[in-house]
Amino acid sequence: MQIRELAVPGAFEVTPLQHADSRGLFIEWFRADLLSEATGRQFDLAQSNLSVSARGVARGIHYSDVPPGQAKYVTVVAGAGMDFVVDLRVGSPTFGQFDRVELSADNRVAVFLAEGIGHAFISLMDGTALNYLTTDVYKPQADRTVSLLDPELALELPLRPEELILSEKDRLAPGLSDAGARGLLPNFVECELVYSAHQIGARA
């Protein structure tokens, strides 16, 4: 398993080793010990979700209030899509920056993102299934969204905007500056405190 940090600190790309033969394929798609070794923190699983999307469906940019925040570990188990991590943490050295990773049932790549980092996903095939593990259960009152079409962020989208299918919540989401002016964005210092609480040995 290879793990590398993305352009947004606190987000990592995970590439598992694939064992294939005439019977099929086997991979270790999540290893808590190796993830902790690479990130310096524990991943305390609280919930697992699965979304299935038609081609062009765009979800995000989603994040949760910090604290407590919600770290995620995502991978595609069928189809293909483009995964985005966006730094929404006010005060972060990379605030407003993003990185993207193609996730597919062929490459089996996963992405980990820490609390306070925005997440978006665009399906590139019908029936694309995204599986994601989270460190906290879903809390509607803490759920937040920033528009993935915000020109200030200028995400490098794999499809034209008119090809995208968005929920009403995502379509009406505020831009980055608007969300910041309304006090809806996570604070970098508070995010760092949450990360520290999850560091290996923090509860010893």
ZIJO-V158431 format. One record per helix or strand of 2 or more residues. SS is the DSSP state (H for helix, E for strand). FROM is the first residue (numbers start at 0). TO is the last residue. If there is no record, write none. Layout:
BEGIN
ss:SS from:FROM to:TO
ss:SS from:FROM to:TO
END
This chain:
BEGIN
ss:E from:1 to:4
ss:E from:10 to:14
ss:E from:17 to:20
ss:E from:23 to:26
ss:H from:31 to:38
ss:E from:46 to:52
ss:E from:56 to:63
ss:E from:71 to:77
ss:E from:79 to:86
ss:E from:97 to:103
ss:E from:108 to:112
ss:E from:116 to:122
ss:E from:127 to:133
ss:H from:139 to:141
ss:E from:142 to:145
ss:H from:160 to:162
ss:H from:167 to:170
ss:H from:175 to:180
ss:H from:187 to:196
END
